[in-house]
Amino acid sequence: MSLRAVPLLIAVHLSGLALPAQADGGTPHVRTDTPSGQPVPRFLSLKHEETNCRIGPSRAHPVRFVFRREGAPVLVVAESVDHWRKIRDAAGDECWAHKVTLRAQTHVQATGETILRKRPSPAAPQSAILGPGVLARIDARKEGWLKVAAGPAEGWVAATDIFGGDALAAMYERRD
């Protein structure tokens, strides 16, 4: 195999990892045939106060931007065989980060005004409102709901109503 064929093979391999397969042509589902064996899409959190995010899956690729928010949730949308994760942030921007810069998910992020409830029910009284961009620590999960806290504000939010709550919903949500 020539050296010219190697980048093409890598690009073809990575392009197959870019989006989860859709068996019925329209219904998204989670992939588990990934290099790590972990599901894609899935949420993780940024491990450090500063995280370099590159345009491709290696240190040879230039840094596209630097995340400056430890704990912020990111959606893993693809993986490379050499431990890189293609991630998407709450604004919809995508780039590649090495797996050592990520950790198990610890936070969610409000993308607009987000109502927190006293119990995990849409009929429960409001306990607080999170403003856009606020990071909230995940304290518990229960039947499609997350118990979160941000400073003195705490309460329950439907997983589909906040970035970091529902990976499939976030994967296919369109942002303009």
Number of C-alpha atoms within 10 A of each C-alpha: 5 5 7 8 10 11 10 11 11 12 12 11 13 17 12 11 20 16 18 21 16 12 9 8 7 8 8 16 18 16 19 13 12 15 15 15 9 13 19 26 25 23 28 22 22 25 20 17 13 13 19 18 24 22 17 18 22 16 15 9 12 13 17 14 13 12 15 13 15 17 23 28 29 27 27 26 24 25 25 22 13 12 14 23 25 25 24 20 19 20 11 15 11 19 20 26 26 21 16 12 17 21 15 13 21 20 26 29 25 20 17 15 14 18 20 25 22 17 17 20 13 15 9 12 13 14 14 18 16 20 14 12 16 16 25 24 19 19 14 10 16 11 8 13 20 26 22 21 20 16 8 6 13 21 20 27 24 22 20 16 20 22 26 30 25 19 23 18 17 23 20 10 9 8 9 4
